Amino acid sequence: MKTLLNRLYSDYLMPSRLPEYEALLVRAGQCGYRQLSVRDFHHAVRPEAALPTRVLVHRHDIDSDLRTARKMFALETKHGVRASYYFRLSTLDYGFMRDIEAAGSEASYHYEEVATYAKRHRMRRGDEVRARFPEIRELFVRNFMRIGEHLGTPMTTVASHGDFANRRLKVINHELLSDSELRRRCGIECESYDADLLRHFDVYISDRPHPVYYYPLSPFDALNRYERVCFLTHPVQWETNWLENTRCNVVRLAEEVVWHT
């Protein structure tokens, strides 16, 4: 019951946390952190590059709620902050994505072909899914290329989406990009979960639903304690959006019902 009440509060009653997000942007700047996108950071950690001493990398996974994503982008633009925005097929907004790129931030793909394929074909075993990786990789390439053509700018980093199907099957979307030829075909330089990228961070923080909010610690507590910080956020955790949250809950429930039938 407590879990349900927390979910209802998060989805429908929680006051906007955007003032808290803006306060973080301001505080990080005051503490001397350069606030970068994943793409900027990936370029900065190359051997020939000079990485700033203090860095806060902003990664936004746009699972849903474009309205709040736009508000977060407006705050970042106001304070001269760069960030990465990763869009699912269901949240693509090319006008917004072009605005992000024009501001010097990054708009790219939050991919989930493994989970999508498994659900569509009602697969229940991880080995079944992995056996179809060649076909799933081609699906990824088609989606990635189509997005790039519409966007009009190269996408050089991507981020894997996590779905309940991935957890049940114990197969993550990131496994698709273990194929170096796939990366070469698409021009992908980095996946946001690549070990070679993550090893450069001192701490990796993700937002969480009410009442936890952050894991493993608050980004405010990380400032002045860690030099290189990655902060993963989801717009849905920062402001309630009744219509969007209801739509997502209905879709999730329907997928669960189909999964068990």
C-alpha positions in Angstrom: 0.0 0.0 0.0 2.8 2.4 0.9 4.4 1.8 -2.5 1.1 2.6 -4.3 0.7 5.8 -2.3 4.2 6.9 -3.1 3.5 6.2 -6.8 0.3 8.2 -6.7 2.0 11.1 -5.0 4.9 11.1 -7.6 2.6 10.9 -10.6 -0.2 13.2 -9.5 0.4 15.3 -6.3 4.1 16.1 -6.1 5.0 19.8 -6.3 7.3 20.8 -9.1 11.0 20.1 -8.3 12.3 22.3 -11.1 13.3 25.1 -8.7 15.5 22.5 -7.1 17.0 21.6 -10.5 17.7 25.2 -11.2 19.4 25.6 -7.8 21.6 22.7 -8.7 22.7 24.3 -11.9 23.5 27.5 -10.1 25.3 25.8 -7.2 27.4 23.7 -9.6 28.5 26.8 -11.5 29.4 28.6 -8.2 31.5 25.6 -7.2 33.5 25.8 -10.4 32.0 22.8 -12.3 31.8 22.9 -16.1 28.4 21.4 -17.0 28.6 19.4 -20.2 26.8 16.9 -22.4 27.9 13.3 -22.7 29.2 14.1 -26.1 31.3 17.0 -24.8 32.7 14.9 -22.0 33.5 12.0 -24.3 35.5 14.3 -26.5 37.2 15.9 -23.4 38.5 12.6 -22.0 40.3 11.8 -25.2 44.1 11.6 -24.7 44.8 14.7 -26.7 42.2 16.8 -24.9 42.5 18.9 -21.7 39.7 17.8 -19.3 38.6 20.5 -16.9 39.3 19.7 -13.2 35.6 19.9 -12.2 32.9 18.5 -14.5 29.2 17.8 -14.1 27.7 15.9 -17.0 24.0 16.1 -17.5 22.2 13.1 -19.1 18.5 13.3 -19.6 16.6 10.2 -20.6 13.4 11.3 -22.2 11.2 8.3 -21.4 8.2 10.5 -21.4 7.0 14.0 -20.6 8.3 16.3 -23.2 6.7 19.3 -21.5 9.0 19.0 -18.4 12.0 18.2 -20.7 11.4 21.6 -22.4 11.3 23.3 -19.0 14.6 21.7 -18.0 16.2 22.8 -21.3 15.0 26.4 -20.7 16.7 26.4 -17.3 19.9 25.1 -18.8 19.8 27.6 -21.6 19.3 30.4 -19.0 22.4 29.4 -17.1 24.6 28.4 -20.0 24.6 24.7 -19.2 25.0 21.9 -21.8 23.3 18.5 -21.5 22.5 15.4 -23.4 18.8 14.5 -24.2 18.1 10.9 -25.3 14.7 10.4 -27.0 12.8 7.2 -27.4 10.9 6.5 -30.6 7.7 7.4 -28.7 9.1 10.8 -27.6 10.8 12.1 -30.7 10.3 15.8 -31.3 12.5 16.9 -34.1 11.9 20.6 -33.6 12.8 20.4 -29.9 15.8 18.2 -30.8 17.1 20.8 -33.3 16.7 23.5 -30.7 18.8 21.4 -28.3 21.5 21.0 -30.9 21.4 24.7 -31.8 22.0 25.6 -28.2 25.2 23.5 -28.1 23.7 20.6 -26.2 23.1 17.1 -27.5 20.0 15.4 -28.9 20.2 11.7 -29.6 18.6 8.2 -29.5 17.4 6.4 -26.4 17.1 3.0 -28.0 15.1 -0.1 -26.9 15.0 -2.5 -29.9 15.8 -5.6 -27.8 12.8 -5.1 -25.5 10.6 -4.0 -28.3 11.4 -7.0 -30.4 11.0 -9.4 -27.4 7.6 -8.0 -26.5 6.4 -7.9 -30.1 7.3 -11.6 -30.6 6.3 -12.7 -27.1 9.8 -14.1 -26.3 10.3 -15.3 -22.8 13.9 -16.5 -22.8 17.1 -14.5 -23.0 18.8 -17.1 -25.3 15.9 -16.8 -27.8 16.3 -13.0 -27.9 20.1 -13.2 -28.3 19.7 -15.6 -31.2 17.8 -12.9 -33.0 20.4 -10.2 -32.4 21.4 -9.9 -36.2 17.8 -9.1 -37.0 17.4 -6.7 -34.0 20.6 -4.9 -35.0 19.2 -4.2 -38.4 16.1 -2.8 -36.8 18.3 -0.6 -34.7 20.2 0.6 -37.8 17.0 1.5 -39.6 15.6 3.5 -36.7 18.9 5.2 -36.0 19.5 6.2 -39.6 15.9 7.5 -40.0 16.2 9.7 -36.9 19.5 11.0 -38.1 18.1 11.9 -41.5 15.2 13.8 -40.0 17.3 15.5 -37.3 19.9 16.7 -39.9 22.9 16.4 -37.5 25.1 13.4 -36.7 24.4 11.4 -33.5 27.6 10.2 -32.1 26.5 9.0 -28.7 23.4 6.9 -27.7 21.9 5.6 -24.5 20.2 2.3 -23.8 16.7 2.4 -22.3 15.7 -0.1 -19.6 12.3 -1.9 -19.8 10.6 -4.5 -17.6 11.2 -7.0 -20.5 14.9 -6.5 -20.2 14.8 -7.2 -16.5 12.7 -10.3 -17.0 14.8 -11.7 -19.8 18.1 -10.6 -18.3 19.1 -9.1 -21.6 20.0 -5.4 -21.8 19.6 -3.2 -24.8 23.2 -2.2 -24.5 24.3 -5.7 -25.6 23.4 -4.7 -29.1 26.3 -2.3 -29.3 28.9 -4.8 -28.4 29.2 -5.1 -32.2 31.9 -2.7 -33.4 30.8 -3.0 -37.0 27.3 -1.8 -36.0 28.9 1.3 -34.3 31.1 1.9 -37.4 28.1 1.8 -39.7 26.1 4.2 -37.6 29.0 6.5 -36.7 28.5 5.9 -33.0 31.5 6.9 -30.9 30.2 6.1 -27.5 27.3 4.4 -25.6 26.4 6.1 -22.4 27.0 2.9 -20.4 30.3 2.1 -22.0 32.8 1.1 -19.3 35.5 3.2 -21.0 33.3 6.3 -20.5 32.1 5.5 -17.0 35.6 4.9 -15.6 36.3 8.6 -16.0 33.6 9.5 -13.5 34.2 9.7 -9.7 30.5 9.2 -9.0 27.4 8.4 -11.1 24.1 9.7 -9.7 20.6 9.0 -10.9 17.3 10.6 -9.9 14.7 8.4 -8.3 10.9 8.6 -7.6 9.6 10.0 -4.3 10.6 9.5 -1.5 14.2 8.6 -2.4 14.8 11.3 -5.1 18.5 10.5 -5.7 20.8 7.5 -5.7 23.4 6.9 -4.3 23.5 10.5 -3.0 22.2 13.9 -3.7 24.1 15.8 -6.5 24.3 18.7 -4.0 26.2 16.5 -1.6 28.5 15.4 -4.5 29.6 19.0 -5.3 33.0 19.8 -3.7 33.3 16.1 -2.8 33.8 14.6 -6.2 35.5 16.1 -9.2 33.8 14.3 -12.1 30.1 13.8 -11.7 27.5 12.2 -14.0 23.9 13.0 -13.2 21.2 11.0 -15.0 17.7 12.5 -14.8 14.2 11.7 -16.2 11.7 14.6 -16.6 8.9 12.5 -15.0 10.8 12.7 -11.7 10.8 16.5 -11.6 7.2 17.6 -12.3 3.8 15.9 -12.4 2.1 15.6 -15.7 -1.3 14.0 -15.2 -2.2 13.2 -18.8 1.3 11.9 -19.7 1.7 9.9 -16.5 -1.8 8.3 -16.9 -1.0 7.4 -20.5 2.3 5.8 -19.5 0.7 3.9 -16.7 -2.0 2.5 -19.0 0.5 1.5 -21.6 2.7 -0.2 -18.9 -0.3 -2.1 -17.5 -1.4 -3.2 -21.0 2.1 -4.5 -21.7 2.2 -6.4 -18.4 -1.1 -8.0 -19.2 0.0 -9.1 -22.6 3.3 -10.4 -21.2 1.5 -12.7 -18.8 -1.0 -14.0 -21.4 
